[in-house]
Every structure is written in structure tokens, then in C-alpha cells.
């Protein structure tokens, strides 16, 4: 059986070169025999494995040949290498990340959200930002890499992607694997209800939503955006913010000032500005 070099380094199989290098460096600092404080034989074994993986993935020609032998679209559980990788990053990169969060606190929430989909995805995001320093685009990058990750395994149908995301976050990896196989066989143009309901039928013990529930989730933002545009009241604005996972909290008692919070960023607004903010959000959803 071919070794999974990407999992040995704890990265995604579409990781950029900068992510491959940083992952190797972090793991090498932990397992190098001169630096490891644990079992010497185990450190040597792991270091040999890490060097082998890096030797292939750092070479464009070897990496291309290696990728040709793998099924890159098969969804799999993240294995034991994940915890080792996380420990390495806690030692070698976490200090930088904590200092960055001191200036950009929303990154903590963004990272946590990505981790719920895939810890390896979140690690790749962390390295990418640290190495490339494109922090101004941090929200867009997070959305893009998560969407690419989900589309890679579950196709482009929004309802299928929403269902897959829910399965992963509920740790129903068994159902996610079945969903991945179904999408690979049937594609993204088939009626999503056929796939979703069949997956649920195959796992009767699951408490997953039915297809109609998933359809409701996907359309919920649109529904509340339309309601708000018909009647731009404060109550409709607050409902729209809620389904969009944007926190709105009154600022103190007996006041019409609010805090809008998204990804850790807080904006203080009055009631008129709150309605304007909701209108922009509704237009964005309906566009």
C-alpha cells in the first residue's frame, strides 16, 4: 500500500509549496534526533518517514508522479498524524499565531470554524497566512479554501455541500464517505434529494436532517432577506442577522445602540445604521 505522504506531513493534498515546507520544518524540529526528547528509535523512524514524504512532495516532478497514483477525490478521516502535526505547530508556530491574533482577534474564530470542517484545512490556512502575510484577505481566503475543500470531495451542488458540512461537523464521517462515493458516481447535476435521502436511509440510526430540512437551510437566508426587503423593520433585520450567523447585541440598557459582531470584529451602530447594514446584507444574499 502506497504511503500517504500528505498525511505524514499533516497537510492537504493540494497544499501550496510554502505549506509543504513549513509543515516539514515544524515536524523536523520536533522529531530530529538531536532535538527530540522522546524515544530515540521512534524519533528516527518518524524522521525517516518525514524526510521521505518531503523528498517527494517538495519535488514538482516526483509530486506529480506520486499524485497520479492516488485517488485525490476520495474523502477520508484525518488520521493519527493530525495530532502529531498539531503538537508540532503548538511548539513552533503557535507563538507567532498568538501574537498575530493580538492584532487580528477575528482570526481565532475563523480558524476554529475551519477546524470544525478539517483540522488539516485549518493548519494549512494558518501556515498560508503566516508565510504569505496576506492578512487583509483573511476572510476571503478562509471561505475560498473551505469551499474548494468541500467541492473537491462533494461536488458543486449547494445542498449537497451543506449536507456534507453538517455530517463532518457532527463527526458522521461514515456518512460523509458514503456521500463522497455517491457524488463521485452520480456527479453534481443529479437531484440532491435522491442522494441525501438515500444516505439517510442507509444510516437509520443517524439524526441527520432530511432533504427537505437541508433545502430549508440553504434557502433560509434568501427567505429572510426577501422578508426584510419587503418590510425593513428592526425585528426583520435581527432575524436576518441571526440566520446569517451575525451577532447583534444591544449596547447597554434603554438605548438604540447595538454591537454587530462577525468573525470577532465588533461594529457599534445606531438603529438606522443597523437597518442600512441589514439592507446591504440582504442585497448581497439576493444578488
N, C-alpha and C positions, 0 to 999 in steps of 0.2 A: 504494500500500500504506500502510495506517494506521501511523503511528509507534507504537512500544511505549513509552509514557511511563513505565511501571513499570520497564522495563529501563534506560531512560535514567537514572533515579534509583537503579537498583540495588536495588529493593525488590520484595517480593511484591505481587501484585495485591489481596490482602486486608489490606494493611498499614494499621494504625491511623493516624489523623491525626498523632499525635505522631511516628510513624516517618517519615511523609512530610516533615514539617517539618525534622526532624533530618537526614535524608538530603540535603534541598535545601541546608540551611545548610552541611553539610560539603563538598558539591560546589561550592557558590558560593564558599566561601573558597579553594578550590583554583583555580577557573577564572576568577574575576573578573579582568578586565583589569588592575585596579590592584594585584592581588596575585600574579597568575600570573608565573612566571619563565621560562616556556617560550615557544613560538611564539605571538606575539600574535594572528595570524589564526586559528589553531586554537583558542586560548582564547576568542576572540569567538564562533566558531562553536559551540563546546561550551556556552558560557554562554547563548547564544540558545536552544539546544536544551533546556538545563536549565530555563531560565525558562518556556519553552513547556510543558514537562511539568508543572512545579509549578503553573503557572497553571490547568491543567485539574484536576490531582489534588487541589489544595487547595480547590477549589470544589465543594461537595457536588452541586450540580445538574449542572455540567459533567462531574464524575467519573461520575455515574450515567449520563448520556447516552453518555459515552465507553465505559463498561463494557458497555453494551448492544450495542456494535459488535464486541466481542471474544469469542472462544471461551475463556472462563476455565478450562475443564477440559482444554484441550489441553496435554499435557506437552511442554516444550521444553528444549533445552540452555540453560544460563546463558551468555550471550554476552560479548563483549569489554567491555561496560560494567562487568562484575563486577570486573575488575582495577583499573579506574579508581576505582571505588567503594571498593575495599579500600584503595587508596593514600590516598584522601581521609580514610578513617577512621583510618589509621595516623597521620596528622598531627594530626587534630583531636579524636579521641575516645580514641585508644589510651592516652594518659596517664591519663585518668580510669579506664579499664578496668584498667590495671595496678595502680593504687592500690586499686581495689576488690578485685582478686584477692589483694592482700596480706592482706586481712581475710577473704576468702572464696575460698580457693585451689581449691575444688572447681569453681568457675565455669570454670576453664581447661579441664578435662576435658569438662564439659557443652558448652561452646562448640565444642570440637574434634569432639565426637560429632555435633553438629548440622551442622557444616561438611561432614562426610562425606556427609550427605544433601543439603544445599543450602547454599552459602555465603551466598546471599541470605537464607535462613531464619535462619542464624546471626547475620547482621548485624542483622536485624530483632529478634532476641532480645536482642542486646546493647543496641540503642537503647531497646527497651522497658523493660529493667531500669534503665538509666541515667536515663531520663526519668521513669519512674513510681516508681522506688525500691522495688519490691515484691520485695525480695531474699529475704524469708522463704519465698516461694512459688517460688523459682527452679527447683527440680527439677520441680514440678508444671507450671509454665508451659512448660518445655522439652519435657516429654512431650506436653502438650496441643497445642502449636503444630506439633510434628513429626507427631503423629497427624493433625491437621487437614490438614496439607500432603499427607500420603500418601493420606488418604481422598479428598481433593479430586480427585486425578488417578487413583487406582487403586481407588476404592470402599471398601467396609467389610469385605470378606472378609479374615480374618486371614492366611490362607495366601497370598492374592494380595499383600497388603501386605508380608509377609515376603519374598516373591519379588522384588517391586519394589524394596524396600530393598537387597537383595543386588545386584541389577542396577546400581542407582545407585552403590553403593559400590565396585563393580568397574569403574565407568566404562563400562558397557554401555548407554549412552543410546539406542542404536539399538533395542535390545530393549525398553527401558523405554517408548519411544514406541509400539512395536507393542502392548505390554501395555496402555498407556493407551487406545489406539484400541479394543482388544478389549473392555475394561471398559466404555467408553462405549457400545459397540454392544450388548453382552450383559448388562450390569448385574452386580450383586454376588451374585445368587442362583443363577447357573449353577454347575455343578460346576467348582471351580477347577482340577481336573486337566485338564479339557478345554482351558482357556486356557493353562495353564502348559506342558503338553506340546506344544501347537501352536506356541507361541512358540519353544520349544527346537528343534522340528523345522525351523522357518523359518531358524534360525541354527545350522546343524550344526557350524560351527567353534567355537561357544562351549563353554565348560567349565562351564556353569551346572548346577545340580542338577536332577534330575528332580522330578516332582511328589511322588513318594514321599519324596525327601530333604527337600523343603520341609515336607511333612506331619510328618516326624520332628522337624524343628527346632521347629515350633510346639508339638508335644506333649512335647518333651523336658523342659521344666520341670515339666509336670504329672506325667510319668512318675517323675522323680526325687523330686518332692515326695511322691508316693504311696509310693515305696520308703522314704523317710525316715520317714514316719508309721507304717509297719509295723515298722520297726526303727530306732530313734533312736540309731544308733551314730555315733561320730565320723567314720568313713570315709564314711558315707552323707550326713552333714552337709556334709563337704568337697566331695562330688560335687554336691550341690545348689547350693552356693555357686558352684562352677565354671560350671555351665550357666546360672546366673543372672548371670554376669559380675561376681561379687563376690570380691575378692581376700582370701584368708586366709593370713597368714604367721606362722609361729612366732616368738615374741619371744625371741631368744637360744637358747642350747643347753641341753638337759636341763631343759626347763621345759614346763609345760602352759599357758603364757600365749600368747595369739595377738593379732595385729592384724587387725581386719576393716576393709577399705578399700572404699568405694564413692563414686564421684564426687569422689575426693580427700579424703574425710573418713575419718579413722582412729579406730577404737574399740578400746581394749585390753580383752580379756575372758579369763576362765579357761575351762577346758574345759566346765564346767557351764553357764556363761553362753553359750558358743558353741552348745551344743545348744539352749538356750532360744531363741537368736536364730534358729537354723535352723527351729525349730518355728513361730515367728511367720511366717517367710518362707513355709514350706510351707502354712500356713493361708491366707495371703494369696493364694498361687497357686491353691489349690484352692477358694477362696470364689467 
